[in-house]
């Protein structure tokens, strides 16, 4: 949620910022409701003051006139408080529709076609043979089975088998070991969260809920990443500045409808409804999120450099940011079987947008301030497995295992059976 005081002082700027992110909002309408709310609040406060003064004038048994005035004030206050509550709900609802403005350094652009390549690591992997895609490799080596998954669960699901399972947990152990050495607290969070908590995260407005699996009967939402359950751990809490930053690394299964993507990337396990993910979350004091954002990105690069996989860093333009995000970087790994770079991680600063919606504050001297919240992918397991299989494939059909994962898998090569 954006600070209402900032909106009051910068209505044109807010309208422009929302438009640059592709959201159609009406700031003037919001401010009209805000004016009505403040007027009603002032009226209620004056009536309450009048009632308090009236109470002080009563000594002993009240007269009929005093009782009548007390009743009049009580009923009027109740009526105005009811009206105030209704307007406050309307104001909060409109505030929830306002997207987080992009940071000043974010390029204005309409969609992903206008994103910028910040830097590249390594040249794309070259082969003396025609490289295969991950599904061919995975099926040949007995690592991936999407046919049986379709019998059980339908399209966009897959079974990981044999050494693919060992590779998954090797990635988890490697990421956990690396990030715990950086001071991150490991977490295995719930994958079902309350609907109002997900709304507090800022992902359900403007059609964002279309990509979620929502269990209406139970009022639950399945998380799309561990971040969705980790950030609300601190909901309604007052932290101490000396305890910040708080950094978490969470492992969970994630669920996405992939709404609007039907017909695209349906082959294999690139774009599926269920996948596992290791996610970083940081909670820092205000003004420190820019530095933390670069730090999370550096950790993502460290992990992919350790896997020795070519990648490029992309900086999102305004039109590709998303509702709660103020700045976002993606890492796209080179996928030889597809002959293109594909997204494998993202790192975002949400500023104080989520902490305002979830009421996450910290004590800074005499002041209570809203914390800044950030998130970043360590490994999206499925896509990282794709990058490993395609970049480490060999002409004889085997796949080498990245050196940093060999101790966890217990072998150097996955050979044909």
C-alpha positions in Angstrom: 0.0 0.0 0.0 1.3 3.5 -0.9 1.4 6.1 1.9 -1.8 8.2 1.6 0.2 11.3 2.6 2.4 10.7 -0.4 -0.6 10.3 -2.7 -2.2 13.5 -1.3 1.0 15.5 -2.0 1.7 13.9 -5.4 -1.6 13.0 -7.2 -0.4 13.7 -10.7 2.9 11.8 -10.1 1.0 8.8 -8.7 -1.4 8.8 -11.7 1.6 8.9 -14.1 3.4 6.2 -12.2 0.4 3.8 -12.4 0.0 4.4 -16.1 3.7 3.7 -16.7 3.1 0.3 -15.1 0.1 -0.3 -17.2 -2.6 0.1 -14.5 -5.8 2.2 -15.0 -6.6 3.9 -11.7 -8.4 7.1 -10.7 -6.3 9.0 -8.1 -8.8 11.9 -8.0 -11.6 9.5 -7.0 -9.4 8.2 -4.2 -8.7 11.7 -2.9 -12.4 12.6 -3.0 -13.1 9.6 -0.7 -10.1 10.6 1.4 -11.4 14.1 1.8 -14.8 12.7 2.9 -13.1 10.4 5.4 -11.1 13.2 7.0 -14.2 15.4 7.2 -16.2 12.7 8.9 -13.3 11.9 11.2 -13.1 15.5 12.3 -16.8 15.6 12.9 -16.7 12.4 15.1 -13.7 13.8 17.1 -15.6 17.1 17.7 -18.7 15.2 18.8 -16.6 13.1 21.2 -15.0 16.2 22.6 -18.4 17.7 23.1 -19.7 14.6 24.8 -16.6 14.5 27.2 -17.2 18.2 28.1 -20.9 17.5 28.6 -20.0 14.6 31.0 -17.8 16.8 33.0 -20.7 19.3 33.7 -22.8 16.6 35.3 -22.5 16.6 39.1 -24.6 14.1 41.0 -27.8 13.0 39.4 -28.2 14.3 35.8 -31.2 16.4 34.9 -33.7 15.4 32.3 -32.1 18.0 30.0 -28.6 16.7 30.6 -29.8 13.1 30.0 -31.5 14.2 26.7 -28.4 15.9 25.5 -26.2 12.9 26.4 -28.6 10.6 24.5 -28.6 12.9 21.5 -24.7 13.1 21.4 -24.4 9.3 21.9 -26.8 8.5 19.0 -25.2 11.1 16.7 -21.7 9.8 17.5 -22.9 6.2 16.7 -24.4 7.3 13.4 -21.3 9.2 12.4 -19.0 6.5 13.5 -21.0 4.0 11.3 -20.7 6.4 8.4 -16.9 6.9 9.1 -16.4 3.1 9.2 -18.1 2.7 5.8 -16.0 5.4 4.2 -12.8 4.0 5.8 -13.6 0.6 4.2 -14.1 2.3 0.8 -10.9 4.3 1.2 -8.9 1.2 2.1 -10.4 -0.7 -0.8 -9.4 2.1 -3.3 -5.9 2.4 -1.7 -5.4 -1.4 -2.3 -5.8 -0.8 -6.0 -2.9 1.7 -6.2 0.3 0.0 -7.5 3.7 0.6 -6.0 5.5 3.3 -8.1 8.6 2.2 -9.9 12.0 3.4 -8.6 13.4 6.5 -10.4 16.1 4.5 -12.1 13.6 2.1 -13.7 13.2 2.6 -17.5 9.7 3.5 -18.7 8.6 0.9 -21.2 5.4 -0.9 -22.2 6.4 -4.6 -21.8 9.2 -7.2 -21.7 10.3 -6.2 -25.2 11.8 -3.0 -23.7 13.7 -4.6 -20.8 17.5 -4.0 -20.7 20.3 -6.5 -20.6 22.5 -5.3 -17.7 25.4 -7.8 -18.2 26.2 -11.3 -19.4 28.2 -14.0 -17.8 30.0 -16.4 -20.1 29.3 -17.0 -23.8 26.5 -19.5 -24.7 27.6 -23.1 -24.4 28.9 -24.5 -27.7 28.7 -28.1 -28.8 30.2 -30.2 -31.5 26.8 -31.9 -31.9 23.2 -30.7 -32.1 22.1 -30.2 -28.5 18.9 -31.8 -27.3 16.2 -30.2 -25.2 15.7 -31.1 -21.6 12.6 -33.3 -22.2 14.4 -35.5 -24.7 17.4 -35.8 -22.3 15.2 -36.3 -19.3 13.1 -39.1 -20.9 16.1 -40.8 -22.3 17.9 -40.9 -18.9 14.7 -41.8 -17.0 14.7 -38.4 -15.2 11.4 -36.8 -16.3 8.0 -38.4 -17.0 5.3 -36.0 -18.2 3.1 -38.7 -19.8 2.3 -40.5 -16.6 1.9 -37.2 -14.8 -0.8 -36.2 -17.4 -2.7 -39.4 -16.6 -2.7 -38.5 -12.9 -2.9 -34.7 -12.8 -3.4 -33.5 -16.4 -1.3 -31.1 -18.5 1.6 -29.1 -17.1 2.7 -31.6 -14.5 5.7 -33.9 -14.4 7.4 -36.6 -12.3 11.0 -36.1 -11.4 12.7 -39.5 -11.1 16.0 -41.1 -10.2 19.0 -38.8 -10.4 16.7 -35.8 -11.1 15.5 -36.2 -7.6 19.0 -36.3 -6.3 19.9 -33.2 -8.3 16.9 -31.3 -6.9 18.0 -32.0 -3.3 21.6 -31.2 -4.2 20.4 -27.8 -5.4 18.5 -27.3 -2.2 21.4 -28.3 0.0 23.9 -26.2 -1.9 21.7 -23.1 -1.8 20.9 -23.6 1.9 24.6 -24.1 2.8 25.6 -21.0 0.7 22.9 -18.7 2.1 23.1 -19.9 5.7 26.8 -19.0 5.6 25.6 -15.5 4.7 23.4 -15.4 7.8 20.0 -16.4 6.3 17.6 -18.2 8.5 16.3 -21.4 6.8 12.5 -21.8 6.6 10.1 -24.5 5.4 6.8 -22.4 5.3 3.2 -23.4 4.8 2.0 -23.6 1.2 -1.6 -22.7 2.1 -2.2 -19.2 3.3 -5.3 -17.2 4.1 -6.8 -15.2 1.3 -6.6 -11.9 3.1 -2.9 -12.5 3.8 -2.3 -13.1 0.1 -4.2 -9.9 -0.6 -1.9 -8.2 1.9 1.1 -9.3 -0.2 -0.4 -7.2 -3.1 -0.7 -10.0 -5.7 -4.5 -10.2 -6.0 -5.4 -6.8 -7.4 -6.0 -6.1 -11.1 -6.5 -9.7 -12.1 -3.4 -11.0 -10.2 -5.5 -13.7 -8.6 -6.2 -15.3 -12.0 -2.8 -17.0 -11.8 -3.5 -18.5 -8.3 -5.1 -21.7 -7.1 -7.7 -20.5 -4.7 -9.6 -22.8 -2.4 -12.8 -20.8 -1.9 -14.4 -23.4 0.4 -11.6 -23.0 2.9 -10.6 -19.4 2.2 -7.0 -20.5 1.4 -4.6 -19.7 -1.5 -1.8 -22.0 -2.6 1.5 -20.0 -2.6 3.2 -19.2 -5.9 6.6 -18.9 -4.0 7.9 -19.3 -0.5 7.9 -15.5 -0.2 4.1 -15.5 0.0 4.2 -17.3 3.3 7.5 -16.0 4.7 6.9 -12.2 4.6 3.6 -12.5 6.5 5.4 -14.3 9.3 6.1 -10.8 10.6 2.5 -9.5 10.1 1.4 -7.1 12.9 4.8 -7.2 14.5 7.0 -4.4 15.8 10.7 -5.2 15.2 13.7 -3.5 16.6 16.0 -1.7 14.2 19.1 -3.3 15.7 17.6 -6.7 14.7 17.5 -5.7 11.0 18.1 -6.8 8.4 16.2 -10.1 8.8 17.0 -12.5 6.1 15.3 -15.8 5.3 15.8 -18.6 2.8 12.8 -20.8 2.3 12.1 -24.0 0.5 8.6 -24.9 -0.7 6.5 -26.3 -3.4 4.9 -23.5 -5.5 1.6 -23.5 -7.5 0.6 -21.3 -10.4 -2.2 -21.6 -12.9 0.0 -20.0 -15.7 -3.1 -18.1 -16.7 -2.9 -16.8 -20.3 0.1 -19.0 -21.1 -1.8 -21.9 -22.7 -0.1 -22.9 -26.0 3.2 -21.5 -24.8 6.1 -23.5 -23.4 4.0 -26.6 -22.9 6.8 -29.0 -23.6 8.5 -30.6 -20.6 8.8 -28.9 -17.2 9.5 -25.3 -18.1 6.1 -23.9 -17.4 4.2 -26.1 -15.0 1.4 -25.8 -12.4 3.6 -27.2 -9.6 7.3 -26.7 -8.9 9.8 -26.5 -6.1 11.7 -23.3 -5.3 14.3 -21.9 -2.9 13.5 -18.3 -2.2 15.2 -15.4 -0.3 13.4 -12.8 1.7 14.9 -9.7 3.3 13.4 -7.2 5.7 15.5 -4.0 6.1 15.1 -0.5 7.4 13.7 2.2 5.1 16.3 3.6 2.8 18.4 0.5 2.8 16.5 -1.6 0.2 18.6 -0.4 -2.8 21.8 -1.8 -1.3 20.0 -5.0 -0.2 18.5 -5.4 -3.7 22.0 -5.4 -5.3 23.1 -7.9 -2.6 20.3 -10.4 -3.3 21.1 -10.1 -7.0 24.8 -10.8 -6.3 23.8 -13.9 -4.4 21.8 -15.2 -7.3 24.7 -14.6 -9.6 27.0 -16.3 -7.2 24.8 -19.4 -7.2 24.6 -19.6 -11.0 28.3 -18.9 -11.4 29.0 -21.8 -9.1 26.9 -24.0 -11.4 29.0 -22.6 -14.3 26.0 -21.9 -16.5 25.9 -18.9 -18.9 23.4 -16.3 -18.1 22.4 -12.6 -18.6 21.0 -10.2 -16.1 17.9 -8.3 -17.2 16.4 -5.1 -15.6 12.7 -4.8 -16.0 11.1 -1.7 -17.5 8.0 -0.2 -15.8 5.5 -2.2 -17.9 7.0 -5.5 -16.9 7.3 -4.9 -13.2 4.1 -6.1 -11.6 1.8 -4.5 -9.1 3.8 -4.4 -5.9 7.3 -4.2 -7.4 9.4 -1.1 -7.4 12.4 -2.5 -9.2 13.2 -6.0 -10.5 16.1 -7.9 -12.0 15.8 -11.3 -13.7 18.6 -13.8 -14.4 18.1 -15.6 -17.7 20.1 -18.8 -18.1 21.2 -20.0 -21.5 19.2 -23.0 -22.7 21.0 -24.7 -25.6 18.2 -27.0 -26.4 16.0 -24.0 -27.0 18.8 -21.8 -28.4 17.7 -18.9 -26.2 18.0 -17.4 -22.7 15.1 -18.2 -20.3 14.2 -16.7 -16.9 15.5 -18.7 -13.9 15.5 -16.2 -11.1 14.1 -12.8 -10.2 15.1 -10.3 -7.5 12.7 -7.5 -6.4 12.4 -4.6 -4.0 8.9 -4.0 -2.8 9.9 -1.0 -0.7 7.4 -0.5 2.2 4.4 -1.5 0.0 3.8 -4.9 1.6 4.8 -3.9 5.1 2.1 -1.2 5.1 -0.5 -3.7 4.0 0.7 -6.3 6.5 1.6 -3.8 9.3 5.2 -4.8 9.6 7.0 -2.0 11.6 10.3 -1.5 13.4 11.2 0.8 16.3 13.8 3.4 15.4 14.4 5.5 18.5 11.1 7.2 19.3 9.6 6.4 15.9 7.8 3.4 14.5 8.5 3.0 10.8 7.4 0.6 8.1 10.2 -1.8 7.0 11.3 -2.4 3.4 10.7 -5.9 2.0 12.7 -7.6 -0.8 12.6 -11.1 -2.3 14.9 -13.1 -4.7 15.0 -16.5 -6.2 17.9 -18.7 -5.2 16.8 -21.6 -7.4 13.6 -22.3 -9.2 14.4 -26.1 -9.2 12.6 -27.1 -12.4 14.2 -24.4 -14.6 17.6 -24.9 -13.0 17.4 -28.6 -13.8 16.6 -27.7 -17.4 19.7 -25.4 -17.5 21.9 -28.2 -16.1 20.6 -30.9 -18.4 20.9 -28.8 -21.5 24.3 -27.2 -20.7 26.0 -30.3 -19.4 24.7 -32.8 -21.9 27.3 -34.9 -23.8 27.3 -36.5 -27.2 27.0 -40.0 -25.8 23.7 -39.1 -24.2 25.1 -38.7 -20.6 24.9 -35.5 -18.5 27.8 -34.2 -16.4 26.9 -33.0 -13.0 28.1 -29.5 -12.0 31.2 -29.9 -9.8 29.6 -28.1 -6.8 26.7 -30.6 -6.8 28.7 -33.8 -7.1 29.3 -34.2 -3.4 25.5 -34.1 -2.8 24.6 -36.4 -5.7 27.4 -38.8 -5.2 28.5 -39.1 -8.8 30.0 -37.0 -11.6 27.9 -38.2 -14.5 24.4 -39.3 -15.2 24.7 -42.1 -17.7 22.2 -43.8 -20.0 20.6 -46.8 -18.4 
